[in-house]
Amino acid sequence: MEDNENQNDRTKGSPNLNTKGIAENTYDAIVIGSGISGGWAAKELCEKGLKTLVLERGRNVEHIKDYPTANNNPWDFPHRGRLPLKTVQENPIVSRCYAFEEATQHFFVKDNEHPYSQEKPFDWIRGYQVGGKSLLWARWTQRWSDLDFEANNKQGIAVDWPIRYKDIAPWYSYVEKFVGISGTRDRIPHLPDGEFLPPMEMNCVEKHLKSSIEKNYPNRHLIICFYQPKTFDT
């Protein structure tokens, strides 16, 4: 009995024993990757009160400090923003991504850094950093319409989508209200309207072109893009 009491006393006094270790390292949910999908999943889980752990294999990216090319002028780049032929030849897969260029290549995984086998053509474009490829998208945010969801079924190719636009429309609205999307409500069936902030204004040339197109081709539309702006002044 005395030995047990002495053992308990030594345990209580030990500075290196974390008796809350299991509780501190037990989570309701674990999210792998911090890109757009993983980041949003973690946000939703945390807001619902779940203790959530996010695992990211890449480096942390600090705002401003880790954007080394953000304020460069085109002439500041040795190849004026284009990739040299050697880089393209060494990276045939990632080079097919529109955003892989001289100003952004440091955020991409190069082909020889993490190669993979393909049974069918599949471009696996990756970015190993906190935020993943959310640092690389062009912020264009058009909704898919039933034209997209029904295309495979109508054309008899691939696999039919198990959902339709009406199923996902409320979730489009949910995300748009949170992130802030600017755009116009044009009532175009194949480009559904969303929950928009005021749109960017067209310049005089764009306005003239829009007017000319609508005058001569009533079934054609020139619209401002649906866009997630960096900042927005109200």
Backbone as CSV, one residue per row, in Angstrom:
resi,resn,N_x,N_y,N_z,CA_x,CA_y,CA_z,C_x,C_y,C_z
1,MET,0.847,-1.200,0.000,0.000,0.000,0.000,0.880,1.247,0.000
2,GLU,1.928,1.223,0.819,2.828,2.361,0.903,3.557,2.571,-0.409
3,ASP,3.958,1.457,-1.066,4.645,1.563,-2.348,3.755,2.216,-3.391
4,ASN,2.456,1.842,-3.388,1.522,2.431,-4.349,1.362,3.922,-4.117
5,GLU,1.271,4.323,-2.836,1.132,5.742,-2.519,2.353,6.521,-2.970
6,ASN,3.549,5.925,-2.748,4.766,6.591,-3.190,4.805,6.732,-4.705
7,GLN,4.317,5.687,-5.427,4.280,5.716,-6.882,3.344,6.819,-7.363
8,ASN,2.173,6.937,-6.727,1.216,7.976,-7.108,1.800,9.362,-6.862
9,ASP,2.502,9.517,-5.744,3.109,10.809,-5.439,4.136,11.190,-6.493
10,ARG,4.946,10.203,-6.937,5.957,10.490,-7.949,5.309,10.858,-9.271
11,THR,4.185,10.196,-9.597,3.479,10.479,-10.849,2.906,11.886,-10.839
12,LYS,2.297,12.270,-9.708,1.697,13.604,-9.607,2.761,14.688,-9.706
13,GLY,3.938,14.420,-9.225,4.964,15.442,-9.207,5.821,15.477,-10.460
14,SER,5.620,14.556,-11.388,6.454,14.484,-12.583,6.144,15.629,-13.534
15,PRO,7.140,16.449,-13.882,6.889,17.590,-14.775,6.744,17.172,-16.239
16,ASN,7.097,15.952,-16.611,7.102,15.523,-18.008,5.925,14.638,-18.383
17,LEU,5.029,14.380,-17.458,3.909,13.489,-17.735,2.641,14.304,-17.982
18,ASN,2.128,14.213,-19.187,0.898,14.933,-19.550,-0.287,13.994,-19.372
19,THR,-0.981,14.146,-18.254,-2.107,13.251,-17.979,-3.334,13.575,-18.820
20,LYS,-3.298,14.717,-19.539,-4.430,15.096,-20.400,-4.118,14.854,-21.875
21,GLY,-3.045,14.096,-22.111,-2.592,13.898,-23.484,-3.632,13.307,-24.405
22,ILE,-4.357,12.290,-23.934,-5.354,11.638,-24.785,-6.466,12.603,-25.138
23,ALA,-6.955,13.328,-24.143,-8.046,14.280,-24.391,-7.610,15.405,-25.319
24,GLU,-6.374,15.892,-25.144,-5.888,16.999,-25.966,-5.636,16.591,-27.403
25,ASN,-5.383,15.325,-27.624,-5.064,14.849,-28.967,-6.146,13.946,-29.550
26,THR,-7.346,14.061,-29.036,-8.495,13.347,-29.581,-9.412,14.353,-30.257
27,TYR,-9.794,14.069,-31.504,-10.567,15.034,-32.297,-11.862,14.402,-32.796
28,ASP,-12.842,15.272,-32.994,-14.097,14.812,-33.584,-13.950,14.573,-35.079
29,ALA,-13.067,15.338,-35.706,-12.878,15.212,-37.151,-11.442,15.560,-37.508
30,ILE,-10.897,14.881,-38.502,-9.563,15.173,-39.028,-9.708,15.427,-40.520
31,VAL,-9.239,16.593,-40.960,-9.317,16.980,-42.369,-7.919,16.894,-42.966
32,ILE,-7.800,16.162,-44.079,-6.518,16.010,-44.751,-6.435,17.034,-45.880
33,GLY,-5.517,17.979,-45.749,-5.333,18.992,-46.779,-6.089,20.268,-46.458
34,SER,-5.459,21.410,-46.775,-6.046,22.697,-46.418,-6.396,23.535,-47.643
35,GLY,-6.630,22.867,-48.766,-7.025,23.589,-49.970,-8.459,24.079,-49.870
36,ILE,-9.058,24.402,-51.019,-10.414,24.939,-51.006,-11.392,23.955,-50.348
37,SER,-11.327,22.695,-50.735,-12.263,21.701,-50.179,-11.976,21.434,-48.711
38,GLY,-10.704,21.172,-48.383,-10.345,20.893,-46.993,-10.556,22.089,-46.098
39,GLY,-10.204,23.269,-46.580,-10.385,24.479,-45.788,-11.839,24.748,-45.485
40,TRP,-12.693,24.553,-46.509,-14.127,24.777,-46.292,-14.697,23.722,-45.343
41,ALA,-14.281,22.479,-45.507,-14.760,21.422,-44.615,-14.386,21.728,-43.168
42,ALA,-13.143,22.170,-42.945,-12.698,22.497,-41.589,-13.504,23.657,-41.017
43,LYS,-13.780,24.664,-41.836,-14.591,25.804,-41.404,-15.968,25.340,-40.944
44,GLU,-16.610,24.515,-41.745,-17.956,24.053,-41.415,-17.958,23.213,-40.144
45,LEU,-16.995,22.333,-40.017,-16.931,21.465,-38.843,-16.698,22.273,-37.567
46,CYS,-15.781,23.234,-37.652,-15.497,24.068,-36.480,-16.710,24.903,-36.090
47,GLU,-17.393,25.467,-37.084,-18.561,26.283,-36.793,-19.694,25.469,-36.193
48,LYS,-19.702,24.171,-36.464,-20.725,23.296,-35.877,-20.308,22.781,-34.507
49,GLY,-19.153,23.224,-34.013,-18.723,22.870,-32.674,-17.855,21.642,-32.567
50,LEU,-17.409,21.097,-33.682,-16.562,19.912,-33.637,-15.098,20.301,-33.456
51,LYS,-14.421,19.579,-32.602,-12.990,19.768,-32.430,-12.298,19.168,-33.648
52,THR,-11.637,20.007,-34.438,-11.173,19.596,-35.759,-9.668,19.800,-35.897
53,LEU,-9.001,18.806,-36.463,-7.575,18.874,-36.760,-7.395,18.899,-38.271
54,VAL,-6.624,19.857,-38.786,-6.297,19.937,-40.204,-4.842,19.532,-40.396
55,LEU,-4.602,18.546,-41.236,-3.253,18.093,-41.548,-2.868,18.594,-42.940
56,GLU,-1.766,19.304,-43.031,-1.280,19.828,-44.310,0.182,19.455,-44.481
57,ARG,0.500,18.810,-45.582,1.871,18.353,-45.796,2.808,19.486,-46.198
58,GLY,2.258,20.579,-46.695,3.080,21.651,-47.220,3.452,22.706,-46.196
59,ARG,4.141,23.721,-46.682,4.633,24.789,-45.825,3.520,25.783,-45.513
60,ASN,3.734,26.552,-44.472,2.829,27.648,-44.172,3.145,28.813,-45.101
61,VAL,2.113,29.465,-45.595,2.285,30.632,-46.459,1.728,31.843,-45.725
62,GLU,2.613,32.787,-45.422,2.195,33.995,-44.720,1.796,35.066,-45.726
63,HIS,0.666,35.694,-45.448,0.137,36.710,-46.343,1.177,37.807,-46.583
64,ILE,1.289,38.250,-47.813,2.211,39.277,-48.281,3.654,38.764,-48.317
65,LYS,4.191,38.347,-47.168,5.604,37.960,-47.097,5.949,36.847,-48.066
66,ASP,5.048,35.890,-48.234,5.337,34.725,-49.063,4.728,34.822,-50.462
67,TYR,4.449,36.061,-50.905,4.011,36.291,-52.286,5.121,37.056,-53.004
68,PRO,6.222,36.408,-53.326,7.414,37.122,-53.800,7.242,37.819,-55.152
69,THR,6.283,37.393,-55.947,6.133,37.985,-57.284,4.885,38.852,-57.420
70,ALA,4.132,39.020,-56.335,2.821,39.664,-56.421,2.885,41.079,-56.978
71,ASN,3.917,41.822,-56.633,3.999,43.220,-57.047,4.983,43.459,-58.189
72,ASN,5.420,42.383,-58.822,6.351,42.532,-59.937,5.650,43.077,-61.176
73,ASN,6.368,43.868,-61.923,5.914,44.295,-63.238,6.265,43.225,-64.266
74,PRO,5.576,43.186,-65.400,5.884,42.173,-66.417,7.353,42.152,-66.807
75,TRP,7.970,43.328,-66.871,9.365,43.389,-67.293,10.338,42.977,-66.202
76,ASP,9.824,42.734,-64.982,10.682,42.255,-63.905,10.999,40.772,-64.027
77,PHE,10.230,40.059,-64.844,10.439,38.622,-65.016,11.379,38.378,-66.195
78,PRO,12.348,37.495,-66.034,13.307,37.247,-67.120,12.650,36.848,-68.439
79,HIS,11.520,36.137,-68.348,10.844,35.673,-69.567,9.491,36.346,-69.749
80,ARG,9.316,37.500,-69.099,8.092,38.301,-69.211,6.839,37.498,-68.856
81,GLY,6.993,36.604,-67.872,5.856,35.835,-67.387,5.698,34.469,-68.016
82,ARG,6.325,34.260,-69.155,6.224,32.963,-69.819,7.257,32.000,-69.248
83,LEU,7.026,30.712,-69.457,7.953,29.707,-68.965,8.983,29.378,-70.027
84,PRO,10.241,29.213,-69.647,11.252,28.795,-70.626,10.960,27.388,-71.129
85,LEU,11.416,27.088,-72.322,11.136,25.796,-72.961,11.609,24.632,-72.097
86,LYS,12.746,24.778,-71.444,13.286,23.703,-70.605,12.308,23.355,-69.483
87,THR,11.719,24.364,-68.848,10.759,24.129,-67.767,9.522,23.402,-68.300
88,VAL,9.028,23.795,-69.446,7.855,23.152,-70.043,8.161,21.703,-70.386
89,GLN,9.325,21.459,-70.957,9.702,20.089,-71.343,9.875,19.190,-70.123
90,GLU,10.354,19.758,-69.030,10.550,18.971,-67.806,9.248,18.764,-67.042
91,ASN,8.222,19.545,-67.356,6.943,19.485,-66.638,5.766,19.437,-67.617
92,PRO,5.657,18.362,-68.389,4.582,18.304,-69.399,3.183,18.262,-68.807
93,ILE,3.039,17.756,-67.576,1.709,17.659,-66.963,1.294,18.995,-66.363
94,VAL,2.092,19.501,-65.425,1.702,20.738,-64.745,1.705,21.930,-65.711
95,SER,2.466,21.842,-66.796,2.486,22.931,-67.770,1.160,23.090,-68.494
96,ARG,0.329,22.081,-68.420,-0.982,22.194,-69.069,-1.967,23.015,-68.228
97,CYS,-1.590,23.345,-67.004,-2.446,24.177,-66.154,-2.285,25.641,-66.552
98,TYR,-3.396,26.327,-66.761,-3.372,27.719,-67.204,-2.622,28.640,-66.244
99,ALA,-2.596,28.288,-64.955,-2.024,29.177,-63.950,-0.537,28.940,-63.717
100,PHE,0.026,27.914,-64.335,1.441,27.602,-64.154,2.255,28.503,-65.069
101,GLU,2.866,29.498,-64.498,3.647,30.464,-65.272,4.809,30.949,-64.428
102,GLU,5.570,31.847,-64.992,6.787,32.296,-64.311,6.494,32.937,-62.956
103,ALA,5.367,33.612,-62.846,5.043,34.322,-61.606,4.478,33.417,-60.524
104,THR,4.047,32.210,-60.883,3.355,31.354,-59.920,3.983,29.977,-59.751
105,GLN,4.996,29.665,-60.515,5.515,28.294,-60.539,6.005,27.818,-59.172
106,HIS,6.373,28.758,-58.282,6.873,28.371,-56.959,5.774,27.780,-56.075
107,PHE,4.511,27.926,-56.457,3.409,27.356,-55.679,2.957,26.000,-56.213
108,PHE,3.580,25.502,-57.268,3.166,24.239,-57.887,4.148,23.113,-57.571
109,VAL,3.613,21.893,-57.503,4.450,20.695,-57.417,4.917,20.360,-58.825
110,LYS,6.235,20.258,-59.013,6.776,19.942,-60.326,6.609,18.443,-60.615
111,ASP,6.596,18.078,-61.870,6.335,16.692,-62.272,7.320,15.710,-61.655
112,ASN,8.599,16.098,-61.577,9.600,15.156,-61.065,9.662,15.122,-59.537
113,GLU,8.946,16.011,-58.875,8.945,16.041,-57.413,8.001,14.998,-56.828
114,HIS,6.976,14.641,-57.545,6.012,13.662,-57.059,5.348,12.999,-58.259
115,PRO,6.084,12.162,-58.990,5.526,11.535,-60.196,4.453,10.502,-59.857
116,TYR,3.612,10.215,-60.804,2.569,9.203,-60.626,2.303,8.517,-61.959
117,SER,1.729,7.314,-61.893,1.424,6.533,-63.092,0.008,6.826,-63.557
118,GLN,-0.180,6.818,-64.875,-1.491,7.083,-65.445,-1.908,5.913,-66.335
119,GLU,-3.064,5.305,-66.025,-3.642,4.317,-66.922,-4.451,5.005,-68.012
120,LYS,-5.081,6.121,-67.646,-5.772,6.976,-68.585,-5.265,8.401,-68.333
121,PRO,-5.333,9.261,-69.337,-4.842,10.635,-69.123,-5.530,11.308,-67.942
122,PHE,-4.736,11.803,-67.024,-5.272,12.484,-65.847,-4.239,13.489,-65.373
123,ASP,-4.573,14.756,-65.428,-3.660,15.809,-64.989,-3.900,16.090,-63.511
124,TRP,-2.953,15.684,-62.683,-3.059,15.875,-61.239,-2.202,17.086,-60.883
125,ILE,-2.835,18.241,-60.782,-2.138,19.493,-60.514,-2.183,19.765,-59.014
126,ARG,-1.016,19.921,-58.412,-0.959,20.019,-56.953,-0.147,21.223,-56.485
127,GLY,-0.476,21.673,-55.284,0.291,22.727,-54.634,0.431,22.387,-53.166
128,TYR,1.655,22.176,-52.718,1.878,21.768,-51.332,2.159,22.991,-50.469
129,GLN,1.107,23.583,-49.933,1.214,24.702,-49.001,-0.132,24.887,-48.323
130,VAL,-0.131,25.594,-47.209,-1.394,25.915,-46.549,-2.244,26.734,-47.529
131,GLY,-3.438,26.259,-47.776,-4.282,26.882,-48.784,-4.299,26.136,-50.095
132,GLY,-3.305,25.258,-50.302,-3.276,24.453,-51.517,-3.376,25.294,-52.774
133,LYS,-4.229,24.840,-53.704,-4.394,25.562,-54.970,-5.367,26.728,-54.865
134,SER,-5.890,26.972,-53.655,-6.733,28.161,-53.502,-5.908,29.429,-53.688
135,LEU,-4.563,29.310,-53.645,-3.697,30.448,-53.906,-3.520,30.690,-55.395
136,LEU,-4.056,29.800,-56.216,-3.739,29.822,-57.641,-4.947,29.945,-58.552
137,TRP,-6.152,29.962,-58.011,-7.318,29.989,-58.900,-7.568,31.415,-59.393
138,ALA,-8.326,31.548,-60.461,-8.523,32.844,-61.117,-9.737,33.601,-60.565
139,ARG,-10.430,33.024,-59.564,-11.554,33.647,-58.878,-12.800,33.788,-59.758
140,TRP,-12.859,33.079,-60.865,-14.083,33.054,-61.664,-15.023,32.017,-61.056
141,THR,-16.289,32.366,-60.875,-17.171,31.534,-60.053,-18.545,31.327,-60.685
142,GLN,-18.549,30.903,-61.939,-19.830,30.598,-62.574,-20.425,29.309,-62.000
143,ARG,-21.733,29.317,-61.853,-22.419,28.095,-61.449,-22.555,27.154,-62.644
144,TRP,-22.533,25.862,-62.361,-22.951,24.908,-63.381,-24.479,24.956,-63.495
145,SER,-24.969,24.644,-64.685,-26.410,24.615,-64.914,-26.828,23.189,-65.256
146,ASP,-28.107,23.011,-65.526,-28.569,21.681,-65.939,-27.964,21.266,-67.267
147,LEU,-27.543,22.229,-68.078,-26.847,21.897,-69.314,-25.588,21.096,-69.010
148,ASP,-24.925,21.437,-67.916,-23.713,20.715,-67.513,-24.050,19.389,-66.833
149,PHE,-25.005,19.421,-65.888,-25.330,18.216,-65.127,-26.000,17.145,-65.983
150,GLU,-26.652,17.542,-67.062,-27.371,16.585,-67.906,-26.611,16.223,-69.172
151,ALA,-25.443,16.816,-69.373,-24.721,16.642,-70.634,-24.355,15.185,-70.901
152,ASN,-23.807,14.488,-69.903,-23.400,13.098,-70.117,-24.579,12.225,-70.503
153,ASN,-25.697,12.428,-69.833,-26.886,11.625,-70.110,-27.412,11.905,-71.516
154,LYS,-27.455,13.164,-71.908,-27.980,13.526,-73.231,-27.058,13.070,-74.357
155,GLN,-25.763,13.105,-74.103,-24.803,12.755,-75.134,-24.416,11.276,-75.114
156,GLY,-24.883,10.562,-74.092,-24.598,9.139,-74.004,-23.137,8.822,-73.762
157,ILE,-22.459,9.645,-72.965,-21.046,9.418,-72.677,-20.829,9.333,-71.167
158,ALA,-19.735,8.697,-70.804,-19.301,8.628,-69.406,-20.446,8.172,-68.494
159,VAL,-20.569,8.781,-67.322,-21.567,8.389,-66.322,-22.458,9.591,-66.034
160,ASP,-23.754,9.366,-65.957,-24.683,10.446,-65.678,-24.466,10.965,-64.256
161,TRP,-24.552,12.296,-64.093,-24.455,12.872,-62.768,-25.626,12.400,-61.901
162,PRO,-25.380,12.035,-60.648,-26.470,11.578,-59.776,-27.297,12.723,-59.202
163,ILE,-26.907,13.975,-59.482,-27.627,15.135,-58.978,-27.927,16.071,-60.137
164,ARG,-28.813,17.032,-59.889,-29.125,18.051,-60.883,-28.920,19.427,-60.253
165,TYR,-29.055,20.450,-61.064,-28.785,21.807,-60.598,-29.641,22.165,-59.386
166,LYS,-30.898,21.790,-59.405,-31.805,22.146,-58.302,-31.331,21.558,-56.980
167,ASP,-30.603,20.450,-57.034,-30.112,19.834,-55.801,-28.973,20.640,-55.169
168,ILE,-28.172,21.245,-56.010,-26.986,21.929,-55.494,-27.142,23.440,-55.447
169,ALA,-28.204,23.973,-56.075,-28.412,25.430,-56.113,-28.394,26.077,-54.726
170,PRO,-29.054,25.510,-53.713,-29.006,26.138,-52.383,-27.600,26.204,-51.804
171,TRP,-26.761,25.242,-52.159,-25.390,25.230,-51.641,-24.519,26.230,-52.382
172,TYR,-24.804,26.435,-53.662,-24.147,27.540,-54.367,-24.426,28.851,-53.634
173,SER,-25.685,29.074,-53.299,-26.069,30.308,-52.612,-25.381,30.419,-51.255
174,TYR,-25.299,29.324,-50.550,-24.683,29.305,-49.224,-23.225,29.754,-49.296
175,VAL,-22.504,29.227,-50.279,-21.090,29.577,-50.421,-20.928,31.003,-50.928
176,GLU,-21.745,31.382,-51.898,-21.621,32.728,-52.470,-21.845,33.817,-51.429
177,LYS,-22.795,33.613,-50.550,-23.076,34.606,-49.514,-21.899,34.756,-48.556
178,PHE,-21.162,33.691,-48.357,-20.022,33.746,-47.435,-18.799,34.393,-48.085
179,VAL,-18.457,33.969,-49.312,-17.198,34.421,-49.915,-17.345,35.766,-50.620
180,GLY,-18.557,36.119,-51.073,-18.764,37.379,-51.761,-18.431,37.291,-53.236
181,ILE,-19.460,37.186,-54.079,-19.281,37.078,-55.524,-19.940,38.274,-56.202
182,SER,-19.198,38.973,-57.043,-19.786,40.085,-57.780,-20.260,39.591,-59.139
183,GLY,-21.358,40.159,-59.632,-21.881,39.735,-60.929,-23.217,40.373,-61.231
184,THR,-23.771,40.032,-62.374,-25.060,40.562,-62.814,-26.056,39.427,-62.976
185,ARG,-27.329,39.736,-62.753,-28.394,38.748,-62.950,-28.923,38.918,-64.370
186,ASP,-28.489,38.033,-65.248,-28.775,38.168,-66.679,-29.856,37.218,-67.182
187,ARG,-30.348,36.329,-66.300,-31.412,35.393,-66.663,-31.041,34.533,-67.874
188,ILE,-29.817,34.065,-67.873,-29.339,33.161,-68.916,-29.444,31.736,-68.369
189,PRO,-30.270,30.873,-68.958,-30.514,29.541,-68.378,-29.250,28.717,-68.152
190,HIS,-28.309,28.787,-69.091,-27.111,27.958,-68.955,-26.012,28.632,-68.137
191,LEU,-26.294,29.827,-67.584,-25.366,30.503,-66.688,-26.185,31.084,-65.540
192,PRO,-26.609,30.237,-64.604,-27.572,30.646,-63.577,-27.113,31.854,-62.760
193,ASP,-28.090,32.668,-62.391,-27.819,33.802,-61.522,-27.462,33.319,-60.118
194,GLY,-26.733,34.164,-59.387,-26.333,33.801,-58.038,-26.636,34.890,-57.033
195,GLU,-26.019,34.759,-55.864,-26.171,35.735,-54.787,-25.046,36.754,-54.926
196,PHE,-25.316,37.814,-55.698,-24.231,38.666,-56.150,-24.082,39.976,-55.379
197,LEU,-22.831,40.378,-55.195,-22.488,41.746,-54.873,-22.602,42.566,-56.160
198,PRO,-22.620,43.888,-56.072,-22.666,44.695,-57.293,-21.512,44.325,-58.233
199,PRO,-21.760,44.335,-59.533,-20.733,43.900,-60.487,-19.666,44.952,-60.723
200,MET,-18.558,44.524,-61.264,-17.566,45.465,-61.772,-18.159,46.182,-62.981
201,GLU,-17.767,47.421,-63.179,-18.319,48.190,-64.291,-17.518,47.919,-65.565
202,MET,-18.236,47.766,-66.681,-17.559,47.617,-67.959,-16.934,48.947,-68.371
203,ASN,-15.838,48.867,-69.094,-15.261,50.094,-69.628,-16.009,50.503,-70.900
204,CYS,-15.648,51.628,-71.466,-16.411,52.163,-72.594,-16.364,51.254,-73.815
205,VAL,-15.239,50.607,-74.051,-15.135,49.687,-75.186,-16.029,48.469,-74.975
206,GLU,-16.015,47.917,-73.768,-16.861,46.761,-73.468,-18.336,47.100,-73.589
207,LYS,-18.714,48.285,-73.116,-20.111,48.714,-73.235,-20.528,48.842,-74.702
208,HIS,-19.652,49.397,-75.523,-19.959,49.542,-76.953,-20.090,48.166,-77.605
209,LEU,-19.182,47.256,-77.285,-19.237,45.910,-77.851,-20.513,45.192,-77.416
210,LYS,-20.871,45.319,-76.134,-22.089,44.688,-75.623,-23.316,45.205,-76.375
211,SER,-23.388,46.510,-76.574,-24.513,47.113,-77.274,-24.589,46.633,-78.724
212,SER,-23.450,46.550,-79.385,-23.416,46.115,-80.786,-23.828,44.656,-80.929
213,ILE,-23.339,43.811,-80.018,-23.698,42.391,-80.073,-25.193,42.205,-79.863
214,GLU,-25.742,42.863,-78.843,-27.161,42.692,-78.538,-28.050,43.271,-79.635
215,LYS,-27.570,44.294,-80.340,-28.334,44.890,-81.434,-28.383,43.969,-82.644
216,ASN,-27.259,43.308,-82.930,-27.165,42.494,-84.146,-27.410,41.004,-83.901
217,TYR,-27.240,40.574,-82.672,-27.415,39.155,-82.342,-28.192,39.065,-81.034
218,PRO,-29.505,39.169,-81.082,-30.327,39.216,-79.860,-30.154,38.016,-78.934
219,ASN,-29.744,36.885,-79.487,-29.601,35.690,-78.655,-28.174,35.511,-78.128
220,ARG,-27.326,36.523,-78.321,-25.955,36.481,-77.813,-25.818,37.455,-76.646
221,HIS,-24.912,37.124,-75.720,-24.787,37.940,-74.526,-23.323,38.249,-74.241
222,LEU,-23.064,39.459,-73.903,-21.767,39.850,-73.373,-22.001,40.345,-71.954
223,ILE,-21.443,39.643,-70.979,-21.683,39.997,-69.583,-20.359,40.135,-68.856
224,ILE,-20.395,40.811,-67.728,-19.215,40.901,-66.879,-19.070,39.562,-66.157
225,CYS,-17.851,39.167,-65.880,-17.652,37.844,-65.281,-18.177,37.803,-63.849
226,PHE,-18.582,36.586,-63.420,-18.918,36.351,-62.023,-17.588,36.121,-61.299
227,TYR,-17.330,36.924,-60.302,-15.957,37.066,-59.840,-15.910,37.226,-58.333
228,GLN,-14.889,36.632,-57.717,-14.661,36.812,-56.284,-13.581,37.859,-56.128
229,PRO,-13.972,39.124,-55.876,-12.977,40.192,-55.856,-12.050,40.103,-54.659
230,LYS,-10.860,40.662,-54.815,-9.907,40.703,-53.707,-10.433,41.589,-52.594
231,THR,-10.911,42.767,-52.970,-11.513,43.688,-52.005,-12.730,44.304,-52.664
232,PHE,-13.620,44.839,-51.848,-14.824,45.434,-52.416,-15.244,46.605,-51.556
233,ASP,-15.313,47.787,-52.163,-15.714,48.990,-51.456,-17.206,49.196,-51.612
234,THR,-17.933,49.388,-50.522,-19.377,49.598,-50.594,-19.692,51.076,-50.381
